[in-house]
Amino acid sequence: MKSFLRKTAEHLIAQHGFDELREVAIVMPSQRGALYLKTQLAQLGERPFISPKVMTIEEFALQMTNSELIDPITLLMEAFACFKEVDQQVDFDRFVSWGQLMLKDFDLLDLYLVDPVQLFSFLSEAKSLERWGNEYGEEQPEKFITENTKAYFKLYDHLLEVFIRLKSRLESLGLVYRGMAYRSLVENLEQGKGLAKNFKKIYFVGFNALSKAEEEIIQTLLKQGLAETLWDADEYYVKNKFHRAGNWLRNYSHPVSQDYLSRGPFQWMEKHLLEDPKKVQIIGLANPSAQVYVAMDAIRKWAHTYGDQEQVALVLGDESLLDQVTQYIGEFKDRLNITMGFSIKKTQIFSLINLWWDLTKRAVEGRYPTAYLLTLWQHPLVQLYAQYWSKQKQITTNELLVSKLGADNLYISFDEVRALKIPLLNHILVKADDDFSVILAHIKSFIHQIMLAYPRNEWDEQAEAVQQAFDVCETLESSIQDRFPISYSSGKILLMQLLQQQKLTFEGPDHSSRTLHVMGLLETRTLDFDRVIVLSLNEGSLPGTRKRESLIPTDIANMSYFSLPTFTQADAVTSYHFYRLLQRAQEVILCYVQPSEKSSIKEMSRFIKQIRFDWKKKNPQLVLEEPVLELGKSDKKREEHVTSIEKTGEMRQKIKEVLLKRGLSASSVSMLVTCSMKYYFSQIVGLRDDKQSDDDMGADVFGTWIHKVLELIDTEIQEQNGGRMDQVDWSDKMLHLEDYLNRAIREIEKEKGVFELEKGFNYVLKEVAKTILENYLQASQQWENEPIELLVVEGSLETQVGIPIDGEVWTVKMKGRVDRMDRLGANIIRIIDYKTGKVEKKDLKIGDDLMSELTSEDIKEKLFQLWLYKFLLGKELSKPQEDRVEYLKQIHAPSVQIQPGIISFRNLSAAVLTENIEFSEHQSLEDFLKESEKLIAHWVHRLLDPSEPFEKTADLEDCQYCDFKGICRREV
């Protein structure tokens, strides 16, 4: 079957012969299509000939108006200069966040030939009030106007003036943006001006959804007899008025339509989708990665069956799959053509620049947090530099740096960094209040040092990314030169926006002859393939999300007077590209990821449903299959091998050591019940999650922070008020909460890392912490009528219990950390545990009896904790007074009542949550301790039971926040 470009090439030669082609221009949607059309012409050539001028429509507009395209950053700077002339109050720090949207809208207005005066008048306050009144039936819509809406309309009042000034400014510089060139060409043609270059014929090949300006250009040239259009259309979607893929082509092909873009019937209106034999497989897979394995397997089978000369396309609906595809597709390297760019966001230099920003924004009083400097130093590219510099200076750089930093230093000063005399580190010595031109010069020099260190004989894609990042810095540097000052934050946004737009291209010899193509859907325009695989055919990927980024409200954009594109048109464009891709393919595999409650993946694409319920009915030659695949059976065996761990004699010995050294706690018993494999990893193996430093503190750090503040306050009460809570000036404590919070964070930073509290999510958490503590300090004063005396803050209780096991006595350690212990009135000793999470009375409720509750499969961890506190305190009080911990030596044990309790900061109305912890009514302390040892024995025997191996939980919900889900292959 002939491809569209083959037929186009044959048509051109039939119309003009080889000698006349030099006088012909061919305008196409993409550079890639232009390249492959030239290849087809060359293959048909009987002798050497001069090629026609083949270009994209953007190149056509620029060349036909003799225009030069302005680069995006210079355009942004010029736009801001214009805005500054209109509104002196505009601030670049804010402008940079929406300036790109404004320029995108300006481009759109020109592409769709919208009168800016008309549009912006519709966005004025008066017009908006009129519309709102009509829409909502309000007789007095003025009530909608507030201070915020006034500011909103003020922006739109300025946009028209900025639009006019910007165009005038660019014209004086001899520059244009894309839409400006298109509008200029339309105006030239309307005024009867000729094109800047003359051609005998201009062909517009393979277009679909044209902008208004593009339609006007083609229509005018058609009327002048200069143009001809060649369309790739199929009756399946063009003749079906309900099919979005044909939305534009229906009008372009209809002679009575005002959008008619042909000089007669379409050159080719085919029926490939209605009549050709095709095999289509629809495959649903559990995760995105599995799609790659399916694709590799299909390519392998096709190569074995049909050879490697057939054209195969692997189309990625989700372009982030490219890095996974590149890991496996190397076996086909001799026929491979990757036409997608590899995002620089996936490279080492991008992560390094992010680390550079993370470090430099933390400069406080000329010093940096040591942990962040070490993180930067450990980056692979910096380590590559360290090796290079060490060889140059014959110094072990890593040892030099680590020795200077010291293990206990939280901060390192700029002077100490300079003293290291490592050239690379001189370029981190910046301050957030420096002008961005200074900061950018440091970043550029920082990257340049990395470039110098890269071995020339090892120049790879990572090195290419470093070079590209350096070039971006140079471009930005020249664009901002001699302009207004730019702040640290705005400069960061600009640079990172530029970097994120960069892509590494895959280059190689003779790509036009390659037969296996990895591409995005847009890159398939005008190209045809024998076999096609599409991955991630899910809503949100194909078609894309319905997110619309524009300053122009959707209701205005949708007005027929303006007809600006919205997500509806974007969906229709995607639909055309998708079905055009399938037109000439003989075999198609469509993969989608099955959605689940635990993922953000959306449902299968509507295209799959259309194929099932529409296309299948209309093409009797279509074979539609939906196979169910079972992947990785060998992996399943490995999975089964680690699903459980038997309690052998050697394992029992390890458990014995754990019980002696670490013992049992409420959390470990809960772990044993919910997932004994987690208990094994945590308690037996002793694995710990390697917590990465993060800008935003997590729930664990937040909880520690609250506890530390209360520890500081309670310690002060002990020192200043002798522990007497009734003598405390609580209003003073609340007044100084900010100070307590700052002191507490400095304490926990020693272990948890440095957190910036005055910005972002951490600032929100600080305000939340302040509110929680204020509420607690205020409410707790009303809870008790009797005096409270603090006995200990952040104390610990520990005991050992002998448990008979197989004729010997095993020693089990029991230990608890006490947030606070106090005496309420004369004879109640309370152990209080602070909880930042929500605890309710039902979490402590005892059903039939305490023993049953604490040996249940559905164990209540908080209740177990209260029992453990009472047990530990009871064991301590049962000792002679002189053998007890210091703070309990003066307590008269027979007369006291032990009352463990929990204060939940999310349930302060419950005051101190407690329960009568007894195995039987009016039980003596001695009997309670005996029964408690039976409880401990139960869990020890349960832990040792050989019929209950350590196993993974069957409830995947429990795996969601588990530190060991990666080891267990339970990533959910």
Secondary structure as the mmCIF struct_conf table of DSSP 4:
data_model
#
loop_
_struct_conf.conf_type_id
_struct_conf.id
_struct_conf.beg_label_comp_id
_struct_conf.beg_label_asym_id
_struct_conf.beg_label_seq_id
_struct_conf.end_label_comp_id
_struct_conf.end_label_asym_id
_struct_conf.end_label_seq_id
HELX_RH_AL_P HELX_RH_AL_P1 PHE A 4 GLU A 20
HELX_RH_3T_P HELX_RH_3T_P1 LEU A 21 GLU A 23
STRN STRN1 VAL A 24 MET A 28
BEND BEND1 PRO A 29 PRO A 29
HELX_RH_AL_P HELX_RH_AL_P2 GLN A 31 LEU A 44
BEND BEND2 GLU A 46 ARG A 47
HELX_LH_PP_P HELX_LH_PP_P1 ILE A 50 PRO A 52
STRN STRN2 LYS A 53 THR A 56
HELX_RH_AL_P HELX_RH_AL_P3 ILE A 57 MET A 64
TURN_TY1_P TURN_TY1_P1 THR A 65 ASN A 66
STRN STRN3 GLU A 68 LEU A 69
HELX_LH_PP_P HELX_LH_PP_P2 ILE A 70 ASP A 71
HELX_RH_AL_P HELX_RH_AL_P4 PRO A 72 VAL A 86
TURN_TY1_P TURN_TY1_P2 GLN A 88 GLN A 89
HELX_RH_AL_P HELX_RH_AL_P5 PHE A 92 LEU A 111
TURN_TY1_P TURN_TY1_P3 TYR A 112 LEU A 113
HELX_RH_AL_P HELX_RH_AL_P6 PRO A 116 PHE A 122
TURN_TY1_P TURN_TY1_P4 LEU A 123 LEU A 123
BEND BEND3 SER A 124 SER A 124
HELX_RH_AL_P HELX_RH_AL_P7 GLU A 125 TYR A 136
TURN_TY1_P TURN_TY1_P5 GLY A 137 GLY A 137
BEND BEND4 GLU A 139 GLU A 139
HELX_RH_3T_P HELX_RH_3T_P2 PRO A 141 PHE A 144
HELX_RH_AL_P HELX_RH_AL_P8 GLU A 147 LEU A 173
TURN_TY1_P TURN_TY1_P6 GLY A 174 GLY A 174
STRN STRN4 LEU A 175 VAL A 176
HELX_RH_AL_P HELX_RH_AL_P9 ARG A 178 GLU A 190
TURN_TY1_P TURN_TY1_P7 GLN A 191 GLY A 192
HELX_LH_PP_P HELX_LH_PP_P3 LYS A 193 LEU A 195
BEND BEND5 ALA A 196 LYS A 197
BEND BEND6 LYS A 200 LYS A 200
STRN STRN5 LYS A 201 VAL A 205
BEND BEND7 GLY A 206 GLY A 206
BEND BEND8 ALA A 209 ALA A 209
HELX_RH_AL_P HELX_RH_AL_P10 LYS A 212 LYS A 223
TURN_TY1_P TURN_TY1_P8 GLN A 224 GLY A 225
STRN STRN6 ALA A 227 LEU A 230
STRN STRN7 ALA A 233 ASP A 234
HELX_RH_AL_P HELX_RH_AL_P11 GLU A 235 VAL A 238
BEND BEND9 LYS A 239 LYS A 239
TURN_TY1_P TURN_TY1_P9 LYS A 241 PHE A 242
HELX_RH_3T_P HELX_RH_3T_P3 ARG A 244 GLY A 246
HELX_RH_AL_P HELX_RH_AL_P12 ASN A 247 TYR A 252
TURN_TY1_P TURN_TY1_P10 SER A 253 SER A 253
TURN_TY1_P TURN_TY1_P11 PRO A 255 VAL A 256
BEND BEND10 SER A 257 SER A 257
TURN_TY1_P TURN_TY1_P12 GLN A 258 ASP A 259
BEND BEND11 ARG A 263 PRO A 265
BEND BEND12 GLN A 267 GLN A 267
STRN STRN8 MET A 269 GLU A 270
HELX_RH_AL_P HELX_RH_AL_P13 HIS A 272 GLU A 275
BEND BEND13 ASP A 276 ASP A 276
STRN STRN9 LYS A 278 LEU A 285
BEND BEND14 ALA A 286 ASN A 287
HELX_RH_AL_P HELX_RH_AL_P14 PRO A 288 TYR A 306
BEND BEND15 ASP A 308 ASP A 308
BEND BEND16 GLU A 310 GLU A 310
STRN STRN10 VAL A 312 LEU A 316
BEND BEND17 GLY A 317 ASP A 318
HELX_RH_3T_P HELX_RH_3T_P4 GLU A 319 LEU A 321
HELX_RH_AL_P HELX_RH_AL_P15 LEU A 322 TYR A 328
HELX_RH_3T_P HELX_RH_3T_P5 ILE A 329 ARG A 335
STRN STRN11 LEU A 336 ILE A 338
BEND BEND18 MET A 340 MET A 340
HELX_LH_PP_P HELX_LH_PP_P4 GLY A 341 GLY A 341
STRN STRN12 PHE A 342 SER A 343
HELX_RH_3T_P HELX_RH_3T_P6 ILE A 344 LYS A 346
BEND BEND19 THR A 347 THR A 347
HELX_RH_AL_P HELX_RH_AL_P16 GLN A 348 THR A 360
TURN_TY1_P TURN_TY1_P13 LYS A 361 ARG A 362
BEND BEND20 GLU A 365 GLY A 366
STRN STRN13 ARG A 367 PRO A 369
HELX_RH_AL_P HELX_RH_AL_P17 THR A 370 TRP A 377
TURN_TY1_P TURN_TY1_P14 GLN A 378 GLN A 378
BEND BEND21 HIS A 379 HIS A 379
HELX_RH_AL_P HELX_RH_AL_P18 PRO A 380 LYS A 393
TURN_TY1_P TURN_TY1_P15 GLN A 394 GLN A 394
HELX_RH_AL_P HELX_RH_AL_P19 THR A 397 LEU A 405
BEND BEND22 ALA A 407 ASP A 408
BEND BEND23 LEU A 410 LEU A 410
STRN STRN14 TYR A 411 SER A 413
HELX_RH_AL_P HELX_RH_AL_P20 PHE A 414 LEU A 420
HELX_RH_3T_P HELX_RH_3T_P7 PRO A 423 ILE A 428
TURN_TY1_P TURN_TY1_P16 ALA A 432 ASP A 433
BEND BEND24 ASP A 434 ASP A 434
HELX_RH_AL_P HELX_RH_AL_P21 PHE A 436 ALA A 453
BEND BEND25 TYR A 454 TYR A 454
HELX_RH_3T_P HELX_RH_3T_P8 ARG A 456 GLU A 458
HELX_RH_AL_P HELX_RH_AL_P22 GLU A 461 ILE A 480
TURN_TY1_P TURN_TY1_P17 GLN A 481 ASP A 482
BEND BEND26 ARG A 483 ARG A 483
HELX_RH_AL_P HELX_RH_AL_P23 TYR A 488 GLN A 500
TURN_TY1_P TURN_TY1_P18 GLN A 501 GLN A 501
STRN STRN15 LYS A 503 LEU A 504
HELX_LH_PP_P HELX_LH_PP_P5 THR A 505 PHE A 506
TURN_TY1_P TURN_TY1_P19 PRO A 509 ASP A 510
HELX_RH_3T_P HELX_RH_3T_P9 HIS A 511 SER A 513
STRN STRN16 LEU A 516 MET A 519
HELX_RH_3T_P HELX_RH_3T_P10 LEU A 521 THR A 524
TURN_TY1_P TURN_TY1_P20 ARG A 525 THR A 526
BEND BEND27 ASP A 530 ASP A 530
STRN STRN17 ARG A 531 LEU A 535
STRN STRN18 ASN A 538 ASN A 538
TURN_TY1_P TURN_TY1_P21 GLU A 539 GLU A 539
STRN STRN19 GLY A 540 GLY A 540
TURN_TY1_P TURN_TY1_P22 SER A 541 PRO A 543
STRN STRN20 GLY A 544 GLY A 544
BEND BEND28 LEU A 551 ILE A 552
HELX_RH_AL_P HELX_RH_AL_P24 THR A 554 ALA A 557
TURN_TY1_P TURN_TY1_P23 ASN A 558 ASN A 558
BEND BEND29 MET A 559 MET A 559
TURN_TY1_P TURN_TY1_P24 SER A 560 PHE A 562
HELX_RH_AL_P HELX_RH_AL_P25 PHE A 567 LEU A 582
BEND BEND30 GLN A 583 ARG A 584
BEND BEND31 GLN A 586 GLN A 586
STRN STRN21 GLU A 587 VAL A 593
HELX_LH_PP_P HELX_LH_PP_P6 GLN A 594 PRO A 595
TURN_TY1_P TURN_TY1_P25 GLU A 597 LYS A 598
BEND BEND32 SER A 599 SER A 599
HELX_LH_PP_P HELX_LH_PP_P7 GLU A 603 GLU A 603
STRN STRN22 MET A 604 MET A 604
HELX_LH_PP_P HELX_LH_PP_P8 SER A 605 SER A 605
HELX_RH_AL_P HELX_RH_AL_P26 ARG A 606 GLN A 610
HELX_RH_PI_P HELX_RH_PI_P1 ILE A 611 TRP A 615
HELX_RH_AL_P HELX_RH_AL_P27 LYS A 616 LYS A 618
TURN_TY1_P TURN_TY1_P26 PRO A 620 GLN A 621
STRN STRN23 LEU A 622 GLU A 625
HELX_LH_PP_P HELX_LH_PP_P9 PRO A 627 LEU A 629
HELX_RH_AL_P HELX_RH_AL_P28 LYS A 633 HIS A 641
TURN_TY1_P TURN_TY1_P27 VAL A 642 THR A 643
STRN STRN24 SER A 644 ILE A 645
HELX_RH_AL_P HELX_RH_AL_P29 GLY A 649 LYS A 661
TURN_TY1_P TURN_TY1_P28 ARG A 662 ARG A 662
STRN STRN25 LEU A 664 LEU A 664
HELX_RH_AL_P HELX_RH_AL_P30 ALA A 666 THR A 674
HELX_RH_AL_P HELX_RH_AL_P31 SER A 676 TYR A 679
HELX_RH_PI_P HELX_RH_PI_P2 TYR A 680 VAL A 685
HELX_LH_PP_P HELX_LH_PP_P10 LYS A 691 SER A 693
BEND BEND33 ASP A 695 ASP A 696
HELX_RH_AL_P HELX_RH_AL_P32 ALA A 699 ASN A 721
TURN_TY1_P TURN_TY1_P29 GLY A 722 GLY A 723
STRN STRN26 ARG A 724 ARG A 724
HELX_RH_3T_P HELX_RH_3T_P11 MET A 725 GLN A 727
HELX_RH_AL_P HELX_RH_AL_P33 TRP A 730 LEU A 735
TURN_TY1_P TURN_TY1_P30 HIS A 736 HIS A 736
HELX_RH_AL_P HELX_RH_AL_P34 LEU A 737 LYS A 752
BEND BEND34 GLU A 758 LYS A 759
HELX_RH_AL_P HELX_RH_AL_P35 GLY A 760 SER A 780
TURN_TY1_P TURN_TY1_P31 GLN A 781 TRP A 783
BEND BEND35 ASN A 785 GLU A 786
STRN STRN27 ILE A 788 ILE A 805
TURN_TY1_P TURN_TY1_P32 ASP A 806 GLY A 807
STRN STRN28 GLU A 808 LEU A 824
TURN_TY1_P TURN_TY1_P33 GLY A 825 ASN A 827
STRN STRN29 ILE A 828 LYS A 835
BEND BEND36 THR A 836 GLY A 837
HELX_RH_3T_P HELX_RH_3T_P12 LYS A 841 LEU A 844
BEND BEND37 ASP A 848 ASP A 848
HELX_RH_AL_P HELX_RH_AL_P36 LEU A 850 LEU A 854
TURN_TY1_P TURN_TY1_P34 THR A 855 THR A 855
BEND BEND38 SER A 856 SER A 856
TURN_TY1_P TURN_TY1_P35 GLU A 857 ASP A 858
HELX_RH_AL_P HELX_RH_AL_P37 GLU A 861 LEU A 877
TURN_TY1_P TURN_TY1_P36 SER A 878 SER A 878
BEND BEND39 LYS A 879 LYS A 879
HELX_RH_3T_P HELX_RH_3T_P13 GLN A 881 ASP A 883
BEND BEND40 ARG A 884 ARG A 884
HELX_RH_3T_P HELX_RH_3T_P14 GLU A 886 LEU A 888
TURN_TY1_P TURN_TY1_P37 LYS A 889 GLN A 890
HELX_RH_3T_P HELX_RH_3T_P15 ALA A 893 SER A 895
STRN STRN30 GLN A 897 SER A 904
TURN_TY1_P TURN_TY1_P38 PHE A 905 ARG A 906
HELX_RH_3T_P HELX_RH_3T_P16 LEU A 908 ALA A 910
STRN STRN31 VAL A 912 THR A 914
BEND BEND41 PHE A 919 SER A 920
TURN_TY1_P TURN_TY1_P39 GLU A 921 HIS A 922
HELX_RH_AL_P HELX_RH_AL_P38 LEU A 925 LEU A 944
TURN_TY1_P TURN_TY1_P40 PRO A 946 SER A 947
BEND BEND42 GLU A 948 GLU A 948
STRN STRN32 PHE A 950 GLU A 951
BEND BEND43 ALA A 954 ALA A 954
HELX_RH_3T_P HELX_RH_3T_P17 LEU A 956 CYS A 959
TURN_TY1_P TURN_TY1_P41 GLN A 960 TYR A 961
TURN_TY1_P TURN_TY1_P42 ASP A 963 ARG A 969
#
